[in-house]
Amino acid sequence: MRVVYFGSGEFGLPTFRRLAEAHEIVLVVTQPDRPAGRRRTLTPTSIGKLAASLGIPTLKPPYPNEPDIIRQVHAVKPEAFVVIAYGHKLGRELLGEHFAMNLHASLLPKYRGAAPINWAVINGEKQTGLTIITLAQKMDAGAILSSRVTAIDAMETAGELHDRLAEMGPDLVLETLSRHARGMLQPIRQDESSATRAPKLTKTDGTVRFDQPSHAVRCRVHGLTPWPGCTVQLAEQPLKLLRVDVVGEDREEYPTGMPGEILADRSVACEEGAIRLLSVQPPGGKAMSFDAYCNGHAVKAGARLRELRPSPRE
């Protein structure tokens, strides 16, 4: 099948590779090269790099719905559009009568938006998955073509879940294309009353409050890892929390303290229960255990971790 692939992010890399093996990707449309690194060198997207290595023609328009881009896309006579983490909405003129499908990292209609994986973890969901939908003018509101469900482990970070869902993508995309070719797809409209949002996260979201239950603290820390990261203040110094665990949600059976207080066993009190910091990272340093951090910085019981307050410039 002649496929035009629209995508930019790493989430689509496993699917892109498998598509290139199973079908003919006649064109890739990705976002423009952007400055990266200390020297701000213009760097292609992850998809752009892979397309170049495979010798696949690539367009990098700031906006895909310009007349010239539409002409170039239609000129390759595609049989299907596959859209994964592209970052732009495709207009009606560009879509035309082509079969188009979008791979989204949630069980739609839940978590429409830019950060579905993060918010599923932050909100303590027990399961998530992938959904393939048709393209619609309203964000992530197309008809459902297929889906896959997977459980979320309590100790799984958003980054780990991202990678696991990405590896689930190829089979679902290839199966959906095969069913389309055989005329077997039966689109199902989304239930708008069940729709929820997953807005884009920013650096100022990257912190946590301890005046909430321990399981909620764990979910937020893991949902913000690795980006934007979850940073708190300890003795007026920033400390990034990488992985935590719940160590006592029943306040009657566990020593209590003020929210954020470091207890005698180096666990951290929450509004309900406490958490244990398994891995932390000081500014400019490497990941380490919290015990190692405390030993190196003379942190004593009674010190408190606090929500990181954004600077006035942020």
Helices and strands as residue ranges (DSSP letters): E 2-7, G 10-12, H 13-22, E 24-29, E 34-36, E 41-43, H 46-54, E 58-59, H 67-75, E 80-84, H 92-95, E 100-104, H 116-122, E 127-134, E 144-151, H 158-181, G 192-194, G 203-205, H 214-223, E 230-234, E 237-246, G 251-253, E 268-269, E 274-281, H 290-297, E 305-307
